[in-house]
Amino acid sequence: MSYHEEDNNAGKILLAAIAGAGAGIIAGMLLAPDKGSATRESWKGVATKYSGQLGEQATKLGSDLEAKFKEYAGKLEDLGLTGAGSTLSLKGDWNDIKGRLKQQYAQLTDEDLTYAEGQGDELVGRLQGKLGKGKSEITKMLNDM
């Protein structure tokens, strides 16, 4: 199954879940035996439950798509189809890399070098501002450390 087919299937699943929840809510309101205020209170709880589940599914889908994007961006870089340094791929212990950066660039602070998994873009942006270099140059520098 290709990446495009996986995206398409995930989108279909999410759309089907949303459509199913919506149809269930509408049918329940039309067929509810209770008076309107009691029905609305009952459905508030159901809507909260389903919105939480849909939110979790959307978050997981977003994470999966981001991981796939990074994987394919790395492959394109390896094939030489995109410029070197277009994808941040840190190798080794971040504390070691941070120490080498501080030695090389005295103006960098601990705050400038704060890095958390999945937040490479923020790190690159801070370093761009501090060092006055372009994104690809910063990314390549970090990858080479």
Secondary structure, DSSP 8 states (H G I E B T S, - for coil): --HHHHHHHHHHHHHHHHHHHHHHHHHHHHH--S-HHHHHHHHHHHHHHHHHHHHHHHHHHHHHHHHHHHHHHHHHHHTTSS-TTSS----S-HHHHHHHHHHH-TT--TTTT---TT-HHHHHHHHHHHHT--HHHHHHHHHH-
